[in-house]
Amino acid sequence: MSSDQQEHHDPVETICPYCGVGCGIQIQQGDDPGDVQFMPWGDAPVNEGRICIKGGAATEVIDHEDRLTEPQIKEDGEFREATWEEAYEYVVDELERIRAEYGPDAMGFFGSSKTMNEENYLLQKLARRYGTNNVDNCTRMCHASTVWALRTSLGAGAMTNSMRDLREECDLFWIQGANPGEQHPIANSQYFRQAVLDGATVIQVDPHANKTTRSFKIDDTERHQHLQLNPGTDIPLLNIVLKTILEHHEDHPEDGWIDEEFVEDRTEGFDHLKETLEEFDKEAAAEECGLPLEEIELAAEKYAAADNAAIFTGMGMSQHACGVDNVQNEINLALITGNLGRPGTGVNPLRGQNNVQGTCDVGAMPNVLPGYQLVDDDEARESVEDVWGFEIPDEPGLTNVEISYAAGDSIQGLYVMGENPVMSEPDANAVAERLADLEFTVVQDIFPTETAEFADVLLPATTWAERGGTVTNTDRRVQRMRGVEKVHENTKHDLEILTEVGKRLFDDGDDLFDFDDPEEVFEELRQVCPSYHGMTYDLLGEEGLHWPCYELGDEGDPFLYEEEFETESGLGHIEGVQHTPPAETPDDEYPLILTTARLEEHYNTGTMSTRSPTLNRQTPENFVDVHPDDAERYGIEDGEYVRLHSRRGEITLEAHVTEDTKEGVVWTTPHFAAASANRLTNHVLDERAKIPEYKAAAAEIEVDVEPLGETADPAADD
């Protein structure tokens, strides 16, 4: 039993494996190792004992019948059970062969936001020791554009503030492209709603009505606005807001809508913003957004007049070919009004997975090392090389989407830890076709995912409940996870697998992968990640710490940039941006706009959540929201099955006729394998962040189709 495990029947304090809020829960193991039960953790630091439906059901999948329990090797197209020795030998031999035949850049490595900091740290170290920067994680599909914009313009690719200071100090929540009521329920109920009860205003910008604004129960008051814009028009809307503030300041400088002192002392680029908006036509932009101009101007007034206004941003902003510009415009708004560097303000991305923040922090990305140090920065790279003892490639590698699309061409092998690109990446049918062309694929996971079908070797890992390590939540709080005993004897912890592969692959006497437990790995991570340097397992304790912690004894910062920004100049960067329409817009062949989002009851590719009986009872299969006017035009009845098409594929699913979506806009989810939205989504990328444009694609509906059966997802039969 490891130091992170407790006596057999004692409750264990750990962190929920689903979204990025970082809720603490307890788990207790019975006499049967597979009998692991959820228990509330009453004084957990983030959620204070409360939990959402996913967290409460998280233990249901720990001993699911689909668990991978033995290593498997594919022979003649079929998997057979193998020993760990066979599996390790095969993996190492193939990695060595590919490097010898094609060079190290012929391999790609996928980290996972569902695994821990220590495991992702080791995976990216393994990739770089192998000789490539082709390592990435699912933030590429979620928040890569947010990380890029925040890091470039402010200094750090993370929430500027903590949920606690936002609850206590924020007067206005500007929520754009995010739906915390659905996707971060405890943050919404424990923090945001409490601030609303204390008088805060909510402005939500989203093409789809959802649980967030309804949860505040202020729909009919002046403290609530829902700006239901057309998908892909976030830049025009924010440019209206910005120009409205600029115009008002010219006429009424005494009102303080622009914080002149803050702009003068702490920012650069303000003149560029003014020049960009000089000829900007607000009336035409409002028409493009599909909203009355006066509604947007009213929202601008509310934000600018608030004492402390905070922006919350999500995938509705980031998952566009102009995602970096979308987030930059939010940064512009915060900077010109001085809403940064103090409690209750800031620009705050809400992270989707329980460790998507930490996976980026520890360097599982192709362009950065731990602590967001650029791989092409000689000084930063050499400082990490001094600790690791080997040279790191000095050019950024490929992102995961680029790796998938180069499969069978420049990429010949893939190492996948806890990811499911066949479900998660856009244009998923094409991804599957390309993965089939790889010479070698190893999948390290807990379930036989859709990606596992393309593997040559399956390595059975343990679940989140069976091992220890650290994860980093959406507001930069690093917390410890602790595990119970292994449920299946022949599974191995991800850390154990990676250390063994590393030791066998790089048997050079340097002990680069000789670690006995997660704490030893964390101790090395501290040496190469400046923002984690002041943390230890003992100091993390039960509360955790917000990074940055630069020195031992630092208590972490609940909010960033109080005195200066972490840019080269120390100034916050303002940059005017102009509208870029989605790559696909409606036409005669595909007259609808398809957009996507997540559900409260499910999670990402459904690998865990669709195997939960509790969650499947809530939502057993995928559906598409259709506006009543579109339903009438197509002849669609509520509850009828339809076929949704794009240029990349089609899915069959149930139609929900609702005014939650706009006319001309259809809305669905990526959670269900039998009808995943990502068979339809567009793989066009943001040029800088390389994030795909999931949120806008041209689509068409076909009616009079047969339903798929009682459930559209095979995993939901349990």
C-alpha positions in Angstrom: 0.0 0.0 0.0 1.5 3.4 -1.0 1.9 6.3 1.4 -1.1 7.9 -0.4 -3.4 5.1 0.6 -5.2 4.6 3.9 -6.1 1.7 6.0 -8.6 -0.7 4.3 -11.9 0.7 5.6 -10.9 4.3 6.4 -12.5 7.1 4.3 -10.0 8.7 1.9 -10.1 12.4 1.0 -9.6 13.0 -2.7 -10.8 15.2 -5.6 -13.7 14.6 -7.9 -12.5 13.3 -11.3 -14.9 15.3 -13.5 -14.9 19.1 -14.1 -12.2 21.7 -13.2 -13.9 23.1 -10.1 -11.8 20.8 -7.9 -14.5 19.6 -5.4 -13.3 17.5 -2.5 -15.0 14.2 -1.9 -14.4 11.1 0.3 -14.4 7.5 -0.9 -14.5 4.4 1.2 -13.6 0.9 0.1 -15.5 -2.1 1.4 -14.4 -5.7 2.0 -14.6 -6.3 -1.7 -11.9 -4.1 -3.4 -14.4 -3.1 -6.1 -16.9 -1.8 -3.5 -15.9 1.8 -3.5 -18.5 4.2 -2.2 -18.9 8.0 -2.4 -19.0 9.9 0.9 -19.3 13.7 1.3 -16.3 15.7 2.6 -18.0 18.3 4.7 -15.2 20.8 5.0 -13.5 20.3 1.6 -11.8 23.6 0.8 -13.5 24.3 -2.6 -17.0 22.9 -2.4 -17.6 22.9 1.4 -19.3 19.5 1.2 -21.6 20.0 -1.7 -21.4 18.0 -4.8 -23.1 17.8 -8.2 -24.7 14.8 -9.8 -21.5 13.7 -11.6 -19.4 13.9 -8.5 -21.9 11.9 -6.5 -22.0 9.2 -9.2 -18.2 9.2 -9.8 -17.6 5.9 -7.9 -20.1 4.0 -10.0 -17.6 3.3 -12.8 -14.6 2.2 -10.7 -15.5 -1.5 -10.9 -17.5 -1.3 -14.1 -17.5 -4.6 -16.1 -15.8 -2.8 -19.1 -12.6 -2.1 -17.1 -9.4 -3.0 -18.8 -7.8 -5.5 -16.4 -5.0 -7.2 -18.3 -2.5 -6.0 -20.9 -3.5 -6.9 -24.4 -1.6 -7.1 -27.7 -3.3 -7.2 -31.1 -2.5 -10.1 -33.4 -4.2 -10.7 -36.7 -6.7 -7.9 -36.0 -7.7 -9.4 -32.6 -6.6 -8.6 -29.1 -5.2 -11.3 -26.9 -4.2 -11.1 -23.2 -0.5 -10.6 -22.6 1.9 -10.3 -19.7 3.2 -7.0 -18.6 6.7 -8.1 -19.7 5.4 -8.9 -23.2 3.6 -5.5 -23.4 6.6 -3.5 -22.2 9.0 -5.2 -24.6 6.6 -4.6 -27.5 6.1 -1.0 -26.6 9.8 -0.3 -26.2 10.9 -2.2 -29.3 8.4 -0.3 -31.4 9.4 3.1 -30.0 13.0 2.3 -30.7 12.2 1.0 -34.2 10.2 4.1 -35.2 12.9 6.4 -33.9 15.6 4.5 -35.8 13.7 4.3 -39.1 12.0 7.7 -39.2 13.5 9.9 -36.4 11.9 10.9 -33.1 9.4 13.4 -34.7 7.6 10.4 -36.2 6.0 9.7 -32.7 3.3 11.7 -31.0 2.4 11.6 -27.3 -1.0 12.5 -25.9 -1.2 13.5 -22.2 -4.5 13.5 -20.4 -6.4 16.1 -18.4 -8.0 13.2 -16.5 -4.6 12.1 -15.1 -2.4 13.8 -12.5 0.3 16.4 -12.7 3.0 13.9 -11.9 1.9 11.5 -14.7 1.6 14.3 -17.3 5.0 15.6 -16.2 6.6 12.2 -16.8 4.9 11.7 -20.2 6.2 15.1 -21.5 9.6 14.4 -20.1 9.6 11.0 -21.8 8.6 12.6 -25.1 11.4 15.1 -24.9 14.0 12.5 -23.9 12.8 10.5 -26.9 13.7 13.6 -28.9 10.5 15.2 -29.8 8.2 18.1 -28.7 5.2 16.3 -30.3 3.3 16.1 -27.0 0.0 17.7 -26.2 -3.2 17.3 -24.2 -6.9 18.0 -24.6 -6.6 21.7 -23.7 -5.9 22.0 -27.4 -9.5 21.3 -28.0 -10.8 23.4 -25.1 -8.7 26.4 -24.1 -5.6 26.6 -26.2 -6.6 30.0 -27.5 -7.4 31.2 -24.0 -4.0 30.1 -22.8 -2.3 31.8 -25.7 -4.1 35.2 -25.3 -3.8 35.3 -21.5 -0.2 34.3 -21.5 0.7 36.8 -24.3 -1.3 39.8 -23.0 -1.2 39.3 -19.2 1.4 36.7 -18.4 -0.2 33.5 -17.3 -2.7 31.2 -19.1 -5.1 30.8 -16.2 -7.9 32.4 -14.2 -6.7 35.7 -12.9 -8.8 35.4 -9.7 -10.0 32.8 -7.3 -13.6 31.7 -7.0 -13.6 32.8 -3.3 -12.6 36.4 -4.0 -15.0 36.6 -6.9 -17.9 35.5 -4.6 -16.9 38.1 -2.0 -16.1 41.1 -4.1 -17.6 40.8 -7.6 -20.5 43.2 -8.5 -21.0 42.1 -12.1 -20.4 38.7 -13.8 -19.9 38.9 -17.6 -20.2 35.3 -18.7 -19.4 34.8 -22.4 -19.3 31.4 -24.1 -19.5 29.6 -20.7 -22.3 27.9 -18.9 -21.2 27.2 -15.3 -24.7 26.2 -14.3 -24.4 23.2 -16.5 -20.7 22.6 -16.7 -19.4 23.8 -13.4 -22.4 23.4 -11.1 -20.7 23.8 -7.7 -18.8 26.9 -8.8 -22.1 28.3 -10.0 -24.2 27.5 -6.9 -21.5 28.0 -4.2 -19.8 31.0 -5.6 -21.5 32.8 -8.4 -25.1 32.4 -7.3 -24.1 33.5 -3.8 -22.7 36.7 -5.2 -25.9 37.3 -7.1 -27.9 36.8 -3.9 -25.8 39.5 -2.5 -26.7 41.9 -5.4 -24.4 41.1 -8.3 -25.5 41.5 -11.9 -25.2 38.8 -14.5 -24.7 39.4 -18.2 -24.5 36.2 -20.2 -23.5 36.1 -23.8 -24.4 32.8 -25.4 -26.3 31.6 -28.6 -28.2 29.1 -26.4 -30.4 29.7 -23.3 -29.2 27.5 -20.5 -29.1 26.6 -16.8 -26.8 29.4 -15.7 -29.0 32.4 -16.0 -32.1 30.4 -14.9 -30.3 29.2 -11.8 -29.8 32.8 -10.6 -33.6 33.4 -10.7 -33.2 37.0 -11.7 -34.4 36.6 -15.3 -37.0 39.4 -15.0 -34.9 41.9 -13.2 -32.6 44.7 -14.4 -29.7 42.7 -12.9 -29.9 40.1 -15.7 -29.3 40.1 -19.4 -29.0 37.3 -21.9 -27.4 38.4 -25.1 -28.4 35.6 -27.4 -26.0 36.3 -30.3 -25.5 34.4 -33.5 -22.7 31.8 -33.3 -19.3 33.2 -34.3 -20.1 36.9 -33.7 -18.4 37.4 -30.4 -15.9 39.9 -31.7 -18.5 42.2 -33.3 -20.5 42.2 -30.0 -17.4 43.0 -27.9 -16.4 45.7 -30.3 -19.8 47.3 -29.9 -19.2 47.2 -26.1 -15.7 48.6 -26.4 -16.7 51.4 -28.8 -19.7 52.3 -26.6 -17.4 52.7 -23.6 -14.9 54.8 -25.7 -17.7 57.0 -27.0 -19.2 57.5 -23.5 -15.8 58.4 -22.1 -15.3 61.1 -24.7 -18.6 62.7 -23.8 -18.5 62.0 -20.0 -15.0 61.4 -18.8 -16.1 62.1 -15.2 -18.1 58.9 -15.2 -15.0 56.8 -15.1 -16.0 54.1 -17.6 -12.4 54.0 -18.7 -9.8 53.9 -15.9 -7.4 56.4 -17.4 -4.8 56.0 -14.7 -4.7 52.2 -15.0 -4.5 52.5 -18.8 -1.7 55.0 -18.7 0.4 53.3 -16.0 -0.2 49.6 -16.6 -1.2 48.9 -20.3 0.1 49.3 -23.8 -1.7 49.3 -27.1 -4.7 51.5 -26.2 -4.2 53.7 -29.3 -4.3 50.6 -31.5 -7.7 49.7 -30.0 -9.0 53.2 -30.7 -7.7 53.1 -34.3 -9.3 49.7 -34.9 -12.7 50.9 -33.8 -12.5 54.4 -35.4 -14.5 53.4 -38.5 -16.4 50.5 -36.8 -20.1 50.5 -37.5 -22.0 49.5 -34.4 -25.4 49.3 -36.1 -24.2 46.9 -38.8 -22.3 44.8 -36.2 -25.5 44.5 -34.0 -27.4 43.3 -37.1 -24.7 40.7 -37.7 -24.9 39.6 -34.1 -28.7 39.2 -34.4 -29.3 41.6 -31.4 -30.8 45.0 -30.9 -28.0 47.6 -30.6 -29.5 49.1 -27.5 -29.3 45.8 -25.6 -25.6 45.5 -26.2 -25.1 49.2 -25.3 -27.0 48.6 -22.0 -24.7 45.7 -21.2 -21.7 47.8 -21.9 -23.0 50.5 -19.5 -23.5 47.9 -16.7 -20.1 46.4 -17.1 -18.3 49.7 -17.3 -20.2 51.3 -14.3 -19.6 48.3 -12.0 -17.1 48.7 -9.2 -15.7 45.2 -9.7 -16.6 43.4 -12.9 -15.3 39.9 -13.7 -15.3 38.2 -17.1 -15.8 34.4 -17.3 -14.9 32.8 -20.6 -15.4 29.3 -21.9 -15.3 27.1 -24.9 -18.0 29.2 -26.7 -15.2 31.8 -27.0 -12.2 29.6 -27.4 -13.4 27.0 -29.9 -13.2 29.2 -33.0 -10.7 29.8 -35.7 -10.5 33.3 -34.2 -10.4 32.0 -30.6 -7.3 34.0 -29.7 -8.9 37.2 -30.9 -12.1 36.4 -29.1 -10.3 36.1 -25.8 -8.0 39.1 -26.6 -11.1 41.3 -26.9 -12.3 40.2 -23.4 -8.8 41.1 -22.2 -9.2 44.5 -23.9 -12.5 45.1 -22.1 -11.0 44.3 -18.7 -7.9 46.4 -19.2 -9.5 49.6 -20.4 -11.8 49.6 -17.4 -9.1 48.6 -14.9 -10.9 45.4 -14.0 -7.7 43.4 -13.3 -5.3 43.1 -10.4 -7.7 43.2 -7.5 -10.4 40.9 -6.0 -13.7 40.5 -7.8 -12.3 41.3 -11.3 -10.3 39.7 -14.0 -10.6 37.4 -17.0 -11.4 33.9 -15.8 -11.4 30.8 -18.1 -13.5 28.0 -16.6 -11.6 24.8 -17.1 -13.6 21.7 -18.3 -11.7 18.8 -16.8 -10.4 18.2 -13.3 -6.7 18.6 -14.3 -6.7 20.4 -17.6 -5.0 23.4 -15.9 -2.3 21.3 -14.3 -1.6 19.2 -17.4 -0.7 22.5 -19.2 1.2 23.8 -16.1 3.5 20.8 -16.1 4.4 21.2 -19.8 2.4 18.6 -21.7 2.2 20.9 -24.7 4.3 21.1 -27.8 5.6 24.7 -27.4 6.2 25.0 -23.7 8.1 23.3 -20.9 6.8 23.1 -17.3 5.7 26.5 -16.1 4.9 27.7 -19.6 8.6 28.2 -20.4 8.9 28.4 -24.2 10.9 25.5 -25.8 12.5 27.9 -28.2 13.7 30.2 -25.3 17.3 29.2 -24.9 17.7 30.4 -21.4 14.5 28.6 -20.2 15.3 25.4 -22.0 18.8 25.3 -20.7 17.6 25.7 -17.1 15.4 22.7 -17.5 18.2 20.7 -19.3 20.4 21.3 -16.2 17.9 19.4 -14.1 17.0 16.7 -16.6 20.5 16.1 -17.9 19.7 15.8 -21.6 19.1 18.2 -24.5 15.6 19.2 -25.3 14.5 19.9 -28.9 14.5 23.6 -29.5 11.5 23.9 -32.0 7.9 23.5 -31.0 6.3 20.2 -31.9 2.9 19.3 -33.4 -0.4 19.7 -31.6 -2.6 16.7 -31.0 -4.9 17.7 -33.9 -1.9 18.1 -36.2 -0.5 14.8 -35.0 -3.8 13.1 -35.8 -3.9 14.6 -39.2 -0.3 13.6 -40.0 -0.9 10.0 -38.9 0.3 7.6 -41.6 2.3 10.4 -43.2 5.0 12.1 -41.1 3.6 10.5 -37.9 4.0 6.7 -37.7 3.4 6.0 -34.0 1.2 7.3 -31.2 1.4 6.9 -27.4 -2.1 7.8 -25.9 -2.5 8.1 -22.1 -6.1 8.5 -21.0 -7.3 10.4 -24.1 -9.8 9.4 -26.8 -9.1 11.5 -30.0 -11.5 9.4 -32.1 -14.3 11.0 -30.1 -12.8 14.3 -29.0 -11.2 15.7 -32.1 -13.2 17.4 -34.9 -14.1 15.6 -38.1 -13.9 12.4 -36.1 -14.5 10.1 -39.0 -11.4 11.3 -40.7 -9.4 11.0 -37.5 -10.4 7.3 -37.2 -9.3 6.7 -40.8 -5.9 8.3 -40.2 -5.2 6.4 -37.0 -5.8 3.2 -38.9 -2.8 4.1 -41.0 -0.3 4.3 -38.1 2.4 1.6 -37.8 2.1 1.5 -34.0 -0.3 2.8 -31.4 -0.2 2.2 -27.6 -3.3 3.1 -25.5 -3.0 3.4 -21.8 -6.5 3.7 -20.3 -9.1 2.3 -17.9 -11.8 1.4 -20.5 -11.7 0.2 -24.2 -12.4 3.5 -25.8 -13.2 4.2 -29.4 -9.5 5.0 -29.8 -8.4 1.7 -28.2 -9.9 -0.1 -31.2 -6.9 1.2 -33.2 -4.3 0.2 -30.7 -1.6 -2.4 -31.1 -1.1 -2.6 -27.3 -3.5 -1.8 -24.5 -2.1 -1.0 -21.1 -4.7 -1.3 -18.3 -4.4 1.7 -15.9 -6.0 2.3 -12.5 -8.8 4.8 -12.0 -8.6 8.2 -10.3 -9.8 6.5 -7.0 -7.0 4.0 -6.8 -3.9 6.3 -6.8 -2.4 9.5 -5.5 -0.9 12.6 -7.0 -1.9 16.2 -7.5 -4.3 18.0 -9.7 -4.8 21.7 -10.4 -8.3 23.2 -10.5 -9.7 26.0 -12.6 -8.6 28.8 -10.2 -5.0 27.5 -9.9 -5.4 25.6 -6.7 -3.1 22.6 -6.6 -4.6 19.8 -4.5 -3.7 16.3 -3.5 -5.6 13.2 -4.6 -5.4 10.1 -2.5 -6.3 6.5 -3.4 -7.7 3.3 -2.0 -6.3 -0.1 -2.8 -6.3 -1.3 -6.4 -9.5 -2.9 -7.6 -8.0 -5.1 -10.2 -4.7 -6.7 -9.3 -3.0 -6.7 -12.7 -3.7 -3.0 -13.5 -0.9 -0.5 -12.9 -0.9 3.2 -12.0 -0.1 5.5 -14.9 3.0 6.7 -13.1 4.3 3.1 -12.7 3.8 2.4 -16.4 5.6 5.5 -17.5 8.5 5.0 -15.2 8.9 1.4 -16.4 8.7 2.4 -20.1 11.2 5.3 -19.5 13.7 3.1 -17.7 13.6 0.4 -20.4 13.7 2.9 -23.2 16.5 5.1 -21.9 18.7 2.6 -20.0 21.6 5.1 -19.8 22.4 5.0 -16.1 21.1 8.5 -15.4 18.0 7.3 -13.5 15.9 9.8 -15.4 12.7 7.8 -14.7 13.6 6.1 -11.4 10.8 7.3 -9.2 9.1 5.3 -6.5 6.0 7.4 -5.9 4.2 10.6 -7.0 5.8 12.7 -4.3 9.3 12.0 -5.7 8.1 13.1 -9.2 6.6 16.3 -7.7 9.9 17.1 -6.0 11.6 17.1 -9.4 8.7 19.0 -11.0 9.2 21.8 -8.4 12.8 22.2 -9.7 11.7 23.0 -13.3 8.4 24.7 -12.8 8.9 28.1 -11.2 5.3 28.7 -10.2 5.2 25.3 -8.3 8.7 25.7 -6.8 7.4 26.7 -3.3 5.0 23.8 -3.0 5.6 20.5 -1.3 3.2 17.7 -0.5 3.3 18.7 3.2 2.6 22.3 2.4 -0.3 21.4 0.1 -2.0 19.5 3.0 -5.8 19.3 2.7 -6.4 22.9 1.5 -4.0 23.0 -1.4 -2.2 26.2 -2.7 -2.9 28.6 -5.5 0.1 29.0 -7.8 2.3 30.9 -8.2 4.3 29.8 -5.2 7.9 30.8 -6.1 9.5 30.1 -2.7 8.9 27.7 0.2 6.5 29.4 2.5 4.6 31.3 -0.2 0.9 31.0 0.4 0.0 31.4 -3.2 -2.0 34.3 -4.9 -5.8 34.2 -4.9 -5.6 36.9 -7.6 -2.9 37.9 -10.0 -1.3 41.1 -11.3 -1.8 43.3 -8.3 1.3 45.3 -9.1 2.4 44.4 -12.6 1.7 42.0 -15.4 4.0 39.1 -16.2 4.8 40.2 -19.7 8.2 41.3 -21.0 7.3 45.0 -20.5 5.3 44.4 -17.3 2.3 46.0 -19.0 -1.0 44.5 -20.0 -1.3 44.2 -23.7 -4.3 45.8 -25.5 -4.8 45.0 -29.2 -7.8 45.9 -31.3 -9.2 42.9 -33.3 -11.6 42.7 -36.2 -14.3 40.2 -37.0 -13.4 36.9 -38.6 -16.5 34.9 -39.7 -16.6 31.2 -39.1 -14.9 29.1 -41.8 -18.3 27.6 -42.8 -21.4 29.8 -43.0 -24.9 28.6 -44.1 -25.6 28.2 -47.8 -28.3 26.5 -49.9 -26.8 23.0 -49.3 -26.2 23.4 -45.6 -28.5 26.3 -44.4 -28.2 25.8 -40.7 -25.4 26.7 -38.2 -24.4 23.8 -35.9 -22.9 24.6 -32.5 -22.1 22.3 -29.6 -21.8 22.2 -25.8 -21.7 19.9 -22.8 -24.4 18.7 -20.5 -24.4 18.7 -16.7 -25.0 14.9 -16.6 -22.2 13.9 -18.9 -18.6 14.6 -19.6 -16.4 15.0 -22.7 -16.3 11.8 -24.7 -18.5 9.8 -22.3 -15.8 7.3 -21.4 -16.7 7.4 -17.8 -20.1 9.2 -17.6 -22.0 7.0 -20.1 -21.0 4.0 -18.0 -22.8 5.5 -14.9 -26.3 4.2 -14.4 -27.3 7.4 -12.5 -26.1 9.7 -15.2 -27.6 7.6 -18.0 -31.0 7.7 -16.3 -30.9 11.5 -16.6 -29.7 11.6 -20.2 -29.4 8.3 -22.0 -28.7 9.5 -25.5 -27.8 12.5 -27.6 -30.3 15.0 -28.9 -30.4 18.2 -31.0 -32.2 21.4 -30.1 -34.1 22.9 -33.0 -36.0 26.3 -32.9 -39.8 26.1 -33.4 -39.7 28.1 -36.6 -37.1 25.7 -38.1 -39.1 22.7 -36.8 -42.2 24.0 -38.5 -40.3 24.6 -41.8 -38.8 21.1 -41.8 -41.9 19.4 -40.4 -40.1 18.2 -37.2 -42.2 17.1 -34.2 -40.7 17.3 -30.7 -39.2 13.9 -29.8 -38.9 12.8 -33.5 -35.6 11.4 -34.7 -33.8 13.3 -37.3 -30.5 12.9 -39.2 -28.1 15.8 -38.8 -25.6 16.3 -41.7 -22.5 18.3 -42.3 -19.9 18.1 -45.0 -18.0 15.6 -42.8 -20.6 13.2 -41.7 -24.0 12.5 -40.3 -25.6 11.4 -37.0 -29.1 10.3 -36.1 -30.6 11.7 -32.9 -33.8 12.9 -31.2 -35.0 16.4 -31.9 -36.0 18.7 -29.1 -38.1 21.6 -30.3 -37.2 24.6 -28.1 -36.7 28.4 -28.1 -33.5 27.8 -26.1 -31.7 28.0 -29.5 -32.0 30.7 -32.1 -33.8 30.3 -35.4 -31.3 28.8 -37.9 -29.1 27.4 -35.2 -29.0 23.7 -34.1 -27.3 22.7 -30.9 -26.0 19.2 -29.8 -23.3 17.5 -27.7 -20.1 15.4 -28.2 -20.7 12.9 -25.3 -22.3 9.9 -27.0 -20.3 7.6 -29.3 -23.3 6.5 -31.4 -24.2 10.1 -32.3 -21.2 12.4 -31.4 -21.3 16.0 -32.7 -17.6 15.6 -33.5 -18.4 13.5 -36.5 -19.8 16.8 -37.9 -17.5 19.5 -36.5 -15.0 21.4 -38.6 -11.2 20.8 -38.2 -10.2 24.2 -39.3 -7.8 25.7 -36.8 -6.9 29.0 -35.1 -3.6 29.8 -36.8 -1.8 30.6 -33.5 -3.3 28.4 -30.9 -4.2 25.6 -33.3 -7.6 25.0 -31.6 -10.4 23.6 -33.8 -13.5 25.5 -34.7 -16.1 23.3 -32.9 -18.6 26.1 -32.3 -19.7 26.9 -35.8 -20.3 24.6 -38.8 -22.8 24.5 -41.7 -25.4 21.8 -41.3 -28.6 20.3 -42.6 -31.4 18.2 -41.2 -33.2 15.2 -42.7 -36.5 14.0 -41.2 -38.4 10.7 -41.4 -35.6 8.5 -40.1 -35.7 5.5 -37.9 -34.5 5.9 -34.2 -31.4 3.9 -33.2 -33.3 2.0 -30.5 -33.9 2.5 -26.8 -30.5 4.3 -26.4 -28.2 5.9 -28.9 -25.1 5.0 -27.0 -24.0 1.4 -26.4 -22.3 2.2 -23.1 -25.6 3.4 -21.7 -27.1 -0.1 -21.6 -25.6 -0.7 -18.2 
